[in-house]
Amino acid sequence: MLDLGFLFLLTLWAAGLGRRVLSRLGGEPEHPIDALALAASIGFGLLAIAALGLAEFGVLSLEGLAGLFVVGMVLGGGPSSRPARHVCESAGGSTWPWPLASWERCSRLSRR
C-alpha cells in the first residue's frame, strides 16, 4: 500500500510539473483528462532528464533527488488539481472557494 501511495504522489508531482510546461507552451488540450495524461507523461520525462542531469554532476543521491522533488513541487504545485476540480464540478460540487467548499461538497457527495 505504501508503494501505491508513493506512485500516486509521484504521478501528482509529474502531472503538476508537466501541466506547468503545457500551460507555458500553450498546447493544453480542452478535456482535463487528456491534459492530465499528457502532463503526466511530460512530467515523468522531465524527472528522467533531471535525474540524468544530477548523475552528470555527480549529485545523484538521496539528497539530490529530495531537492529535485522539492523544486518540482514548488514549480508545479497548483495546476495538477484542475482535472480533479472538473470531476468534482461535474458531480455537482461548488466551485467557490475551490480548496475548501468543493472538496467538502465532493466528500459529502461521495458518501451518498
C-alpha positions in Angstrom: 0.0 0.0 0.0 2.9 2.3 0.7 4.2 1.7 -2.8 0.8 2.8 -4.3 0.8 5.9 -2.2 4.3 6.8 -3.4 3.3 6.1 -7.0 0.2 8.3 -6.6 2.3 11.2 -5.2 4.9 10.8 -7.9 2.2 10.9 -10.5 0.7 14.1 -9.0 4.2 15.6 -8.9 4.8 14.8 -12.6 1.3 16.0 -13.6 1.8 19.3 -11.8 5.1 20.0 -13.4 4.0 18.8 -16.8 0.9 20.9 -16.6 3.0 23.9 -15.9 5.1 23.2 -19.0 1.9 22.6 -21.1 0.4 25.9 -20.0 3.7 27.8 -20.8 3.8 26.3 -24.3 0.1 26.9 -24.9 -0.6 23.3 -26.0 -3.1 22.3 -23.4 -6.0 20.0 -24.6 -9.5 21.0 -23.9 -10.6 18.0 -21.9 -9.0 17.8 -18.5 -8.4 14.1 -18.5 -6.4 14.4 -21.8 -4.5 17.3 -20.3 -3.7 15.1 -17.2 -2.4 12.2 -19.4 -0.2 14.5 -21.5 1.0 16.4 -18.5 2.0 13.3 -16.5 3.9 12.0 -19.5 5.8 15.3 -19.9 6.4 15.4 -16.1 7.9 11.9 -16.0 10.1 12.8 -18.9 11.3 15.9 -17.0 12.0 13.7 -14.0 14.1 11.4 -16.1 16.1 14.2 -17.7 16.6 15.9 -14.3 17.9 12.6 -12.8 20.3 12.3 -15.7 21.5 15.8 -15.0 22.0 15.0 -11.4 24.1 12.0 -12.3 26.2 14.1 -14.8 27.1 16.5 -12.0 27.7 13.6 -9.5 24.9 14.5 -7.1 22.6 11.6 -7.8 21.9 10.7 -4.2 19.0 10.8 -1.8 19.7 14.5 -1.0 19.8 15.3 -4.7 16.6 13.5 -5.5 14.9 15.1 -2.5 16.0 18.5 -3.7 14.6 17.7 -7.2 11.3 16.8 -5.8 11.1 19.9 -3.7 11.8 22.1 -6.7 9.3 20.2 -8.7 6.6 20.6 -6.0 7.3 24.4 -5.8 7.2 24.8 -9.6 4.2 22.5 -10.3 2.2 22.9 -7.2 -1.2 24.0 -8.3 -2.0 23.0 -11.9 -2.5 19.3 -11.3 -5.6 19.8 -9.2 -7.6 21.1 -12.2 -8.8 17.7 -13.5 -9.9 16.7 -10.0 -11.8 20.0 -9.8 -13.5 19.3 -13.2 -14.6 15.9 -12.0 -15.9 17.4 -8.8 -17.8 20.1 -10.6 -19.4 17.6 -12.9 -20.6 15.6 -9.9 -22.4 18.7 -8.6 -19.7 20.3 -6.4 -19.5 24.0 -5.9 -16.5 26.0 -7.3 -16.0 28.7 -4.7 -13.8 28.9 -2.8 -12.2 26.0 -4.6 -9.9 24.5 -1.9 -12.4 24.4 0.9 -16.0 24.3 -0.4 -15.6 22.0 -3.4 -13.6 19.3 -1.6 -16.1 19.5 1.3 -19.0 19.1 -1.0 -17.3 16.4 -3.1 -16.6 14.4 0.0 -20.3 14.8 1.0 -21.3 13.7 -2.5 -19.1 10.6 -2.4 -20.6 9.5 0.9 -24.1 9.3 -0.5 
